[in-house]
Amino acid sequence: MTMMFEALSRASSFLEEAGEEKEIASILLQHHIGYSRAQLLAEMRSPIEESLLERYMEDVRTAASGVPVQHITGSEQFYGRRFHVNPDVLIPRPETEELVQHVLKQCRKQDASIVDIGTGSGIIAITLALELPESSVTAVDISERALQTAEQNAASLQADVTFLLGDLVSPVAGRTFDVLVSNPPYIPEGDRSFMKRNVTEHEPEGALFAGEDGLVIYCRLAAALPGMLNEDGLAAFEIGDGQGEAVAALLKEALPDAEVNVRRDINGRERIVSAIRQPVRIRG
């Protein structure tokens, strides 16, 4: 009978030879056996049933073909919670947790009105709703199937979020908010050719690419801010490295009196541009 460490070693080598990360082998083994990482390490010399081994290796071969491991397991961790994911939504990235942390730190009201534009799987909106339980959270996406996934996540995590279908801010036209947050598509079209196949072939194109310079969505969001953001309101966007100056300029043009900042992530890359709208000062 095959031991777990033997199965893991075989799978890791197979993935490496296919040009994929060998860590995927451990993730899939945990998924099939139902063990945590610590439990798996403790049981490495335990046998694995042949039927389970066959299913495991089948998934390993699927991962080696370029299918994201999150699409195989059907989930990904974000901010300490497990979210359902599928090909209809962008796979959550750890960098987006820093956007959530920034909003939580900069938000000036516990009962803030929050809107998440382009919510995808709902990770930002749901996390903010759970971390700020007195807040009112609305989430918008142009994809009906993405919203179905987000609603499923909200239900499983018991988060109170209102989901609306539509293009960017159109479903909330006429409303104002204390926080507008977004992780929009921002990858320039020219970057497509050298991106990994498990991204370009398996994640939704509409959640990735945004014109020649990657700034198309930021332009539209910035233009909407003057009519949507309350005094002392916060706008916070995830960006791609190298886009900080351009996105900051868009926000400064839209909100001349706002305090605009570009922040780098834990890896030193530009990751967040935010603007805090200053109160209107009435001159006597």
Summary of the structure (lengths in Angstrom):
residues: 284
radius of gyration: 21.2
end to end distance: 85.4
largest distance: 85.4
contacts: 930
relative contact order: 0.11
helix: 45%
strand: 20%
